[in-house]
Amino acid sequence: MTIQQFASQRLAFDIDGVAVDIATLHRDGDKAPILFLHGFGSTKEDYADIVLHTAFDGHPFIAYDAPGCGETDCSDLGRVSINLLLQTALRVLAHYRVDRFHLVGHSMGGLTALLLASQLGERVLSFTDIEGNIAPEDCFLSRQIVDYPASDADVFFDAFIARTRHAPAYASALYAASLRHKVRAGAVRGIFRSMVELSDHGQLMDKFLALPCRKMFMYGEQNAGLSYLAHIQQHGVRLSTVPHCGHFPMYSNPVFMWGEIADFVS
């Protein structure tokens, strides 16, 4: 007999005239909840294994597919942007009546999480930022919307997938293999353009360092050349270098990733 360790649920919202039908995973518990925000080209299932790690026993968690991604439906893919993802996160938190919580975000989800934490202040107990955007140099994926322009969404996405498939980084081919199944092509332009705009002009570093919660920045060893690592460490941010990893610790080294998150949250 299989014991169900998390529940699936769909949540319907209207966000500024965009109808979204959010696919979620969640479980209850008596400790502080954890909200997970996935990256571009990933889904809520990146975090389902939390139920298999005893260090998180008792912690409720929420993970969901962002609009335009995974099993979540969106009535207007052209309206998908980081702001829409931020508004979605706020609605999900309100639905589950979450007050104070731990926050984990990867890449696109890390950027969304940063804006969420900046807005919610003391409600965020800790923030694990897994290579989320905090500087212009973090747009190595999203800036391709500028560097390789194409008027047709499918043409751009096909070329993006091909470039990603052959990138010399851990898990790039694995990641590329499922992109078509996990992201709608019509959502890509709005997501990428808003990520570039915020990374270049959104004062993200200032926002990140000003957060009142404990902060950990997790990055793959292949990205140890990020120029700001020493700077954020000097400002009290805990650094976590994931061995044998590029941009995707949940694919390349999940055991290390879960251990670091558990240690930080506890």
Salt bridges, closest charged atoms under 4 A:
ASP21 OD2 - ARG10 NE 2.90
GLU45 OE2 - LYS44 NZ 2.95
ASP65 OD2 - LYS44 NZ 2.68
GLU71 OE1 - LYS44 NZ 2.67
ASP73 OD2 - ARG10 NH2 3.71
ASP99 OD1 - ARG123 NE 3.76
GLU131 OE1 - HIS247 ND1 2.58
ASP154 OD1 - ARG180 NH1 3.17
ASP158 OD1 - ARG180 NH2 2.44
ASP200 OD1 - ARG143 NH2 2.77
GLU260 OE1 - ARG238 NH2 3.82
ASP263 OD2 - ARG238 NH2 2.83
